[in-house]
Amino acid sequence: MLTCCERIIIMNRNMKQSLLKLSLVAFAFVLNWNTISAQEDGNNAITTAAPFLLINPDSRAAGMADAGVATAADVNSQFLNPAKYAFIEGDMGVSISFTPWLRKLVNDINMSTAAFYYRLDKMQTVSASVRYFTMGQIDFTDGLGNPMFSAKPNEFAIDAAYSRVLSDKFSGAVAFRYIHSDLTNGSVDGLKAGNAFAADMAFYFRQPMRVNRNDAEFTAGINISNIGSKISYDGINKEFIPTNLKLGAGYFMELDRYNSISFALDINKLLVPSNQLRPDDADEDWVDPNEDKSVPAAIFGSFSDAPGGFEQELQEITFSVGAEYWYNKQFALRAGYFHEHENQGNRKFASAGFGLKFNIFTLDASYIIPMVQNNPLANTMRFSLSFDLSDIL
């Protein structure tokens, strides 16, 4: 029989675990309302810690439904494929972006980012970025609805990358990342901010060509991002961060002296364990078999661990297709479509965007058009302002 003291310790531990799970679910909710809805419907949407790492802050790519791993290099390549920096035209640039998130529901959730690149020589480029995500104020309550405490959860990531030309048509890059996730602001004893380290490995290929006497180019890219340690908020339970595989292809074509158009296709898959179905006869102490998996085992096993078999593995893949039109290299129009299976979150939306390029700076904006009803991502806009600082060198 448990003593009173032992019961209190167990109750306190359970409360910490419950609050931890609540916080993680809340952040998954911030990333995507439909992911939580899919789980409630008995489907198998995947959630991870630090889901803000999956939010694309680049307004140019956002205008093409987040397709961008194989598009032409720009200042914000850090967030999609840092290997593109090796072929960027300028020598130095900086960008700032702002993304209001879930504005249909609340008005205090947003992400702010900054990116920077510098060309060392014709072969090498270095870059860095920072992402800061704030979830606004959250009021925690107990099971009866009584107020417990308020917190302002926030997360940030700091990156540094090195890109190098490997041949006339091929480049590679590595990026290193520090991740900090504070879900409760120290308001719960035993819970603290989580920290993790991760790396990206990326490659980019381009094949220039001539079509109807005009310049054209085929491109392809791959970026395996967030390969790193698990994150813990209590020193005991460890959660996977969103290791992700992004593959893409693109095609650019000049129509005439003033007009050009490009197309892009991206395929994404999370390289983390699929959620396992809980046995009907499991008791309250049932443990997810994925909890003790190592990161390498999880990455390689993510292609074959779905309880629904190969069909479900295909459901875990998302697709982005986009197009970009430029007039006189000064004004751009963009559009795209993003597709995610109903059982994995049901994010389906179209996107639109524009870009204005001046002598030293470029302004980009994008807008999400949901394809499903009651989508909290509706009316989401993103803004980016980038500066070409090559002339000051």
C-alpha positions in Angstrom: 0.0 0.0 0.0 1.3 3.5 -0.9 1.9 6.0 1.8 0.4 9.5 1.7 3.8 10.9 0.7 4.2 8.4 -2.1 0.7 9.2 -3.4 1.5 12.9 -3.5 4.8 12.3 -5.4 3.0 10.2 -8.0 0.2 12.7 -8.3 2.7 15.5 -8.8 4.6 13.4 -11.4 1.4 12.7 -13.3 0.4 16.3 -13.3 3.8 17.3 -14.7 3.4 14.6 -17.5 -0.1 15.8 -18.2 1.0 19.4 -18.5 3.9 18.4 -20.7 1.6 16.5 -23.0 -0.9 19.4 -22.9 1.9 21.8 -23.9 3.1 19.6 -26.7 -0.4 19.2 -28.1 -1.0 22.9 -27.8 2.0 23.6 -30.0 1.0 21.0 -32.5 -2.4 22.8 -32.5 -0.6 26.0 -33.3 1.1 24.4 -36.2 -2.0 22.8 -37.6 -5.6 22.7 -36.3 -6.4 19.8 -38.5 -3.7 17.6 -37.1 -5.4 17.6 -33.8 -8.8 17.1 -35.4 -7.4 14.1 -37.3 -6.2 12.5 -34.1 -9.5 13.0 -32.4 -11.2 11.2 -35.4 -9.0 8.2 -34.7 -6.6 8.8 -37.6 -2.8 8.8 -37.2 -1.4 12.3 -37.8 2.2 12.7 -36.6 3.2 15.3 -34.0 6.6 16.2 -32.7 8.2 18.7 -30.3 9.2 22.1 -31.7 6.8 22.0 -34.7 7.6 25.6 -35.4 10.6 24.3 -37.3 8.2 23.1 -40.0 6.7 26.6 -40.6 8.2 28.1 -43.7 8.9 31.8 -43.1 10.0 32.6 -46.7 7.2 34.6 -48.3 8.4 33.8 -51.8 8.2 30.1 -51.3 4.9 30.5 -49.4 3.4 32.1 -52.5 4.1 28.8 -54.2 2.6 26.7 -51.5 5.9 26.2 -49.7 7.7 24.8 -52.8 11.3 26.0 -52.8 13.9 23.3 -52.3 14.8 23.5 -56.0 13.9 27.1 -57.0 16.5 29.7 -57.8 18.7 30.9 -54.9 17.7 33.9 -52.9 18.5 35.4 -49.4 16.0 33.1 -47.7 17.5 29.9 -49.1 18.6 29.1 -45.5 15.1 27.9 -44.6 14.6 25.6 -47.6 17.9 24.5 -49.1 21.1 26.3 -48.0 23.0 24.5 -50.9 21.4 27.1 -53.2 23.6 29.8 -51.8 26.6 28.4 -53.7 25.0 29.7 -56.9 23.4 32.9 -55.7 24.2 35.9 -57.9 25.1 38.4 -55.1 28.0 38.6 -52.7 26.1 39.5 -49.5 22.5 39.9 -48.4 20.1 40.1 -45.5 16.4 39.4 -45.1 13.7 39.8 -42.4 10.3 38.1 -42.4 7.2 38.2 -40.4 4.4 35.6 -40.2 1.2 36.2 -38.3 -0.1 32.7 -37.4 -3.7 31.5 -37.0 -5.0 35.1 -37.2 -8.5 33.6 -37.7 -8.4 32.4 -34.1 -6.1 34.7 -32.1 -4.0 37.8 -32.7 -0.8 37.2 -30.7 0.8 34.2 -32.4 3.6 35.0 -34.8 7.0 34.1 -36.1 9.8 36.5 -36.8 12.9 35.5 -38.8 16.1 37.0 -40.1 18.6 35.5 -42.6 22.1 36.5 -43.8 24.6 35.2 -46.4 28.1 36.2 -47.4 30.1 34.9 -50.3 33.7 34.0 -49.3 34.8 33.4 -52.8 33.5 31.9 -56.1 33.3 28.4 -54.4 32.2 29.1 -50.9 29.3 30.9 -49.1 28.4 31.1 -45.4 25.0 32.0 -44.0 23.1 32.3 -40.8 19.5 32.8 -39.6 17.4 33.1 -36.5 13.7 32.1 -36.0 11.6 33.3 -33.1 8.1 31.9 -32.5 5.8 33.2 -29.9 2.5 31.6 -29.0 1.1 34.5 -27.1 -0.5 34.1 -23.7 -2.0 30.7 -22.7 -4.1 30.2 -19.5 -3.7 26.7 -18.1 -6.5 25.2 -16.0 -7.1 22.0 -14.1 -9.6 19.2 -15.0 -12.4 21.2 -13.5 -11.6 24.4 -15.4 -10.1 26.2 -12.4 -7.3 28.6 -13.4 -3.8 27.4 -12.5 -1.3 29.7 -14.2 -0.6 31.7 -17.3 2.4 31.4 -19.5 3.7 32.9 -22.7 5.4 30.0 -24.5 8.1 30.8 -27.0 10.7 28.9 -29.1 13.6 30.0 -31.2 16.3 28.5 -33.4 19.7 29.8 -34.4 21.3 28.4 -37.6 24.7 28.6 -39.3 25.5 27.0 -42.7 28.4 26.5 -45.1 27.7 26.0 -48.8 30.2 25.0 -51.5 30.2 24.6 -55.2 31.1 20.9 -56.0 31.0 21.2 -59.8 29.6 23.6 -62.4 26.2 22.1 -61.9 26.2 20.7 -58.3 26.5 22.2 -54.8 26.2 21.0 -51.2 25.7 22.5 -47.8 25.7 21.6 -44.1 23.8 23.6 -41.5 24.0 23.5 -37.7 21.1 24.5 -35.5 20.5 25.3 -31.8 16.9 24.9 -30.7 15.3 26.3 -27.5 11.7 25.5 -26.6 10.1 27.1 -23.5 6.5 25.9 -23.0 5.7 26.9 -19.5 8.1 29.8 -18.6 9.1 27.9 -15.5 5.6 28.0 -14.0 5.5 24.3 -13.3 8.0 22.7 -10.8 10.0 20.0 -12.6 9.3 21.3 -16.1 11.9 23.5 -17.8 12.8 24.8 -21.2 14.0 22.1 -23.6 17.1 22.4 -25.7 18.4 20.5 -28.7 21.0 20.5 -31.4 20.4 19.6 -35.0 22.0 19.6 -38.4 20.8 19.8 -42.1 22.4 18.2 -45.1 21.5 19.7 -48.5 22.3 19.4 -52.2 21.3 21.4 -55.2 21.7 20.6 -59.0 21.1 22.8 -62.0 21.3 22.1 -65.7 21.3 25.2 -68.0 19.8 24.7 -71.4 18.4 26.5 -74.5 14.8 26.2 -75.5 13.5 28.0 -78.6 16.6 30.3 -78.5 15.8 31.3 -74.9 17.6 30.5 -71.7 16.1 27.7 -69.6 17.2 25.6 -66.6 16.3 22.4 -64.9 16.9 22.2 -61.2 16.7 19.7 -58.4 17.3 19.7 -54.7 17.2 17.7 -51.5 17.4 18.8 -47.9 17.3 16.5 -44.8 16.7 18.9 -42.0 16.7 18.8 -38.2 18.8 15.7 -37.8 19.6 15.9 -34.1 19.0 15.1 -30.5 15.6 14.6 -28.9 14.3 17.3 -26.6 13.2 17.0 -23.0 11.2 19.3 -20.8 11.4 17.3 -17.5 14.7 15.5 -17.8 12.9 12.1 -18.2 10.6 12.1 -21.2 12.2 12.8 -24.5 10.4 13.9 -27.7 11.6 13.8 -31.3 12.1 17.0 -33.1 10.7 17.2 -36.7 13.5 15.6 -38.8 12.2 16.1 -42.4 13.1 15.0 -45.9 12.4 17.5 -48.6 12.8 16.6 -52.3 12.1 18.9 -55.2 12.5 19.7 -58.9 12.1 22.9 -60.8 12.1 24.3 -64.3 12.8 27.9 -65.4 12.2 29.3 -68.8 12.6 32.7 -70.4 9.6 33.5 -72.6 11.2 36.6 -74.1 13.4 39.5 -73.2 11.0 40.8 -70.4 9.0 37.7 -69.3 10.0 34.5 -67.6 8.2 31.7 -65.8 9.3 28.9 -63.5 7.6 25.8 -62.0 8.4 23.9 -58.8 7.4 20.6 -57.2 8.3 19.6 -53.6 7.7 16.3 -51.8 8.0 16.2 -48.0 8.1 13.4 -45.4 8.8 13.5 -41.7 11.6 11.1 -40.7 10.2 10.4 -37.2 8.2 7.4 -36.0 4.6 7.0 -37.0 2.1 7.0 -34.2 1.4 3.5 -33.0 -2.1 2.3 -32.4 -2.9 1.7 -28.7 -4.1 -1.8 -28.0 -7.7 -2.1 -26.9 -6.7 -4.0 -23.7 -3.8 -1.7 -22.8 -3.8 -0.3 -19.2 -2.9 3.3 -18.2 0.8 2.5 -18.1 1.0 1.4 -21.8 4.1 2.8 -23.3 4.5 3.9 -26.9 7.1 1.5 -28.4 8.7 4.5 -30.2 9.8 6.2 -27.0 13.1 4.4 -26.7 14.0 4.5 -30.4 17.3 6.2 -31.2 17.3 9.1 -33.7 19.1 7.0 -36.5 16.7 4.1 -35.9 13.7 6.5 -36.1 15.0 8.1 -39.3 15.5 4.8 -41.2 12.5 3.1 -39.6 10.2 6.0 -40.6 9.8 4.5 -44.1 8.3 1.3 -42.9 6.9 1.7 -39.3 3.3 2.9 -40.1 0.8 0.6 -38.5 -1.3 0.9 -41.7 1.5 -0.4 -43.8 2.7 1.0 -47.2 -0.6 2.7 -47.8 -0.2 4.8 -44.7 3.5 5.5 -45.5 2.3 7.1 -48.7 -0.3 9.1 -46.8 2.5 10.7 -44.7 3.9 12.4 -47.8 2.9 16.0 -48.6 3.1 17.7 -52.0 3.6 21.3 -53.0 3.4 22.6 -56.6 3.9 26.2 -57.5 4.6 28.6 -60.3 6.3 32.0 -60.5 6.1 34.6 -63.2 8.5 37.6 -63.5 8.2 40.7 -65.6 11.4 42.5 -66.4 13.0 40.9 -63.3 11.1 43.5 -61.3 7.6 42.3 -60.6 6.6 38.7 -59.8 3.3 36.8 -59.4 3.1 33.5 -57.7 0.6 30.7 -57.1 0.6 27.2 -55.7 -1.2 24.3 -54.1 -0.4 22.2 -51.0 -1.8 18.8 -50.4 -1.8 16.7 -47.2 -3.8 13.5 -46.7 -6.9 13.6 -44.6 -5.5 11.1 -42.1 -2.3 13.1 -41.6 -3.7 16.6 -41.0 -5.8 17.4 -44.0 -4.0 20.6 -44.9 -5.2 21.5 -48.3 -4.8 25.0 -49.5 -3.9 27.2 -52.5 -1.6 30.1 -52.2 -0.9 33.4 -54.0 1.8 35.9 -53.7 3.7 38.7 -55.4 7.2 40.2 -55.4 8.6 43.7 -56.1 12.3 44.1 -56.8 14.0 47.4 -56.6 17.7 48.4 -56.8 18.8 47.0 -53.5 15.8 45.5 -51.8 12.9 43.1 -52.6 9.5 42.9 -51.0 7.6 39.6 -51.0 4.2 38.8 -49.7 2.0 35.7 -49.8 -1.6 34.6 -48.9 -3.2 31.3 -48.0 -6.5 30.2 -49.5 -7.9 27.1 -47.7 -9.5 24.3 -49.6 -11.3 22.9 -46.5 -13.9 24.5 -44.3 -13.1 26.0 -40.9 -9.3 26.0 -41.5 -7.6 28.3 -39.0 -4.8 28.9 -41.6 -7.3 30.9 -43.7 -6.2 34.4 -44.5 -2.6 33.8 -43.3 -0.3 36.3 -44.8 3.5 36.4 -44.7 5.9 39.2 -45.5 9.6 39.3 -46.3 12.0 42.2 -47.0 15.4 41.4 -48.4 18.4 43.6 -49.1 21.2 43.0 -51.6 24.3 44.4 -49.9 26.8 43.4 -52.6 27.5 47.0 -53.6 28.8 48.0 -50.2 31.7 45.4 -50.3 
